[in-house]
Amino acid sequence: MRTAEPLDFSTSTRNTTDRSEATDRSVAMHEIKPTRKRIREATVDLLAARGYGGTSMADIAQQVGLSKAGLYNYYRSKEELLLELLRHSIEAWRDASLKTLKDDGSVEQRLRRHFEMAVEFTTRQPATVTVMRVTTSLIDGDLGDRVLAIVSQYKAEYQRTLEGFFSQAIERGEALDAEPADLALAWRSFLDGFLRQLIYRQTNASDLQARVPRLWKILWRGLSGKPTHAP
């Protein structure tokens, strides 16, 4: 009995002499089965090298050893693939950095760890940085609106998380007696600006990282009205 091809949604009879389909079956027979993860990774490489406009579904298919028809079994369009990449990138950043706000320790210690984790993730995850840069700055039109909707949803979630964090900090006397929403926005403005310097390489990355302790002292005094206890 012949094994069905992976993710084949078609009910029509296949032409077994078709070259592209034969290629896909050959790949499957050797158990080199392309996955959504491999496709995403190949797409990121192409986006970094060619940009969104210079990357086609045919390019992506060739990169992972699929026919173009085979690639469409996994993703219906380049837009769908890009949006999934964006979601994965946001989730990876969120999982890596936001958990630090719920760790044990003082408010300053947790926020400092959150800052350091965000910087570390940005410098060590070039694929995520590529996706964020391409999607948020180089795409407009209808797709740009869809990107904005995804990013806005995440920013709203991040704002709520920070407001809860700063509300607790105010209650504990570890932050300025100000509106939690204002403290959250001040923090986001600083962090977004700092990470943008890293993402767009407007300042040498090693120089920026060396400044972290000095910048933290300035930032923490502004958020708490107190000198930092960190070295």
Long-range contacts (C-beta under 8 A, 24 or more apart in sequence): 3-28, 5-73, 6-33, 6-73, 7-73, 7-74, 8-73, 9-73, 19-67, 20-67, 20-68, 20-69, 20-70, 21-67, 21-69, 21-70, 23-65, 23-66, 23-67, 23-70, 24-66, 24-67, 24-69, 24-70, 27-65, 27-66, 32-65, 34-64, 34-65, 34-66, 34-70, 34-74, 36-74, 36-75, 36-84, 38-64, 39-64, 39-66, 39-71, 39-74, 39-75, 39-81, 40-81, 40-84, 40-85, 40-88, 41-127, 43-81, 43-82, 43-85, 44-85, 44-127, 44-130, 44-131, 47-130, 47-131, 47-134, 48-126, 48-130, 51-134, 51-138, 52-82, 52-134, 52-138, 52-139, 79-143, 79-146, 82-134, 82-135, 82-139, 82-143, 82-147, 83-146, 83-147, 83-150, 85-131, 85-135, 86-131, 86-132, 86-135, 86-147, 86-150, 86-151, 87-150, 88-131, 89-127, 89-128, 89-131, 89-132, 90-150, 90-151, 90-154, 92-121, 92-125, 92-128, 93-118, 93-121, 93-125, 93-128, 94-154, 94-157, 94-158, 96-121, 97-121, 98-158, 98-161, 101-161, 101-162, 101-165, 106-174, 106-229, 107-165, 107-168, 107-169, 107-172, 107-174, 107-175, 107-224, 108-174, 108-220, 108-224, 108-228, 108-229, 108-230, 109-230, 110-165, 111-165, 111-187, 111-220, 111-223, 112-216, 112-220, 112-230, 115-191, 115-212, 115-216, 116-212, 118-191, 118-195, 119-194, 119-195, 119-198, 119-208, 119-209, 119-212, 122-195, 122-198, 122-199, 123-198, 123-205, 123-209, 129-198, 129-199, 132-199, 133-199, 133-200, 155-188, 158-188, 159-184, 159-185, 159-188, 162-187, 162-188, 169-224, 174-224, 175-223, 175-224, 176-223, 176-224, 176-225, 183-223, 186-222, 186-223, 187-223, 190-219
